[in-house]
Amino acid sequence: MRLKILRVEPTVGAGAPGTVLDDRLTVACGADAVRIVELQRAGKTPMKVAEFLRGTEVKAGARFA
């Protein structure tokens, strides 16, 4: 699934870059992390991450490529 990340917030957290850290879509960026706030699926309209997570399960430990 292709996603366009439209808005993020910086937050604390560490891990391998691209690793999902929690159920709120916090993604590791090495020494820090970002929480995805708004995204867009290919061919769809932009949506808040809460709306996306209601229809799509993303578990901690998943990796974005």
C-alpha positions in Angstrom: 0.0 0.0 0.0 1.4 3.4 -1.0 1.0 6.3 1.5 1.9 9.9 1.2 2.7 11.4 4.6 1.3 14.9 4.8 1.9 16.1 8.3 3.9 14.8 11.3 4.8 15.9 14.8 8.2 15.3 16.4 8.2 13.1 19.5 10.6 11.0 21.5 11.4 7.4 20.7 14.2 5.5 19.1 14.6 2.5 16.9 15.5 1.4 13.4 14.3 4.1 10.9 10.9 3.3 9.5 9.8 1.1 12.5 6.3 1.6 13.9 6.7 2.2 17.7 3.1 2.2 18.9 -0.6 2.0 18.0 -0.7 5.8 17.3 1.6 5.5 14.3 4.7 6.8 15.9 7.6 6.0 13.5 11.3 5.8 14.5 13.8 7.9 12.7 17.0 6.6 14.4 17.6 8.6 17.5 14.2 10.3 17.5 10.7 9.7 16.1 7.7 11.3 14.4 4.0 10.7 14.9 2.1 10.8 11.7 -0.9 13.2 11.9 -2.2 13.2 8.4 -1.7 11.0 5.4 -3.1 10.1 2.0 -3.5 6.7 0.4 -2.9 6.5 -3.4 -5.9 7.8 -5.3 -7.7 8.8 -2.1 -8.4 12.1 -0.2 -6.2 13.1 2.7 -7.2 11.8 6.1 -6.3 12.1 9.8 -4.3 9.1 11.2 -7.1 8.1 13.6 -9.5 7.7 10.6 -6.8 5.6 8.8 -6.2 3.4 11.8 -10.0 2.7 12.2 -9.8 0.8 8.9 -6.2 -0.4 8.8 -4.4 -2.3 11.4 -0.7 -1.3 11.8 1.0 -3.1 14.7 4.1 -1.9 16.6 7.2 -3.4 15.0 5.9 -3.1 11.5 8.3 -1.4 9.0 7.7 1.3 6.4 10.0 0.9 3.4 
